[in-house]
Each structure stands twice: as C-alpha cells, then as structure tokens.
C-alpha cells in the first residue's frame, strides 16, 4: 500500500512539473505589448528629429508614479522579442519592426497611420 501511494505521489509531481513547463513555454512564446508615442524630454517638450518629425518612444518601463500626456500616445507596438532599444527614429519604424519581429499598430485617431 505504501509503495502504491509513493508511486501515485511521484506521478502527481511529474504531472505538475509537466504543466508548469507547458505554462513557462507558453509565457515565453507570447507576444509582448508596449505603448508607443511621441518622444518628449524631461520638460514635456517635443524633441524634433532632423527631418522635422518626432521620434517615437516605446514605453516599456513606466513606473506607477509616472504620467504621460494622452495626446503623445500613438498606438501599441507588439513584439515577439524583448525590447532593448526604446527610442526609434520615425523613418526607421519598419526596420525596427523587422529587428524585433513586431508591428506598430496606431490608434485610430493617431496622427500617423
């Protein structure tokens, strides 16, 4: 009887480990979602790029005590890779999508589509 109980406990632990591994694999494969918008300096002033357009910032780490001007948000960036560079030249957004295997999805009322 004790041997059967031990085997059943071992089987349960193996099943739990398998489920845990499946959850970890699922989390690792899920896409990440980030807000993006116009880049501002600390004074909330826009910083224009050389061509007169504003650079784009990917908000990958927003602290709870931070605030963002709603008008500065332009959309969502969805990526299957973690973001390491969060400032993007607007004219290089397609290259950024390729590098991070992602897609910029603008809000419907955004300036750019």
Rosetta blueprint (number, residue, H / E / L):
1 X L
2 X H
3 X H
4 X H
5 X H
6 X H
7 X H
8 X H
9 X H
10 X H
11 X H
12 X H
13 X H
14 X H
15 X H
16 X H
17 X H
18 X H
19 X H
20 X H
21 X H
22 X H
23 X H
24 X H
25 X H
26 X H
27 X H
28 X H
29 X H
30 X L
31 X L
32 X E
33 X E
34 X E
35 X E
36 X E
37 X E
38 X E
39 X L
40 X E
41 X L
42 X L
43 X L
44 X L
45 X L
46 X E
47 X L
48 X E
49 X L
50 X L
51 X L
52 X L
53 X L
54 X E
55 X L
56 X E
57 X E
58 X E
59 X E
60 X L
61 X L
62 X L
63 X L
64 X L
65 X L
66 X L
67 X L
68 X L
69 X L
70 X H
71 X H
72 X H
73 X E
74 X E
75 X E
76 X E
77 X E
78 X E
79 X E
80 X L
81 X L
82 X L
83 X L
84 X L
85 X L
86 X L
87 X E
88 X E
89 X L
90 X H
91 X H
92 X H
93 X H
94 X H
95 X H
96 X H
97 X H
98 X H
99 X H
100 X L
101 X L
102 X E
103 X E
104 X E
105 X E
106 X E
107 X L
108 X L
109 X L
110 X L
111 X L
112 X L
113 X L
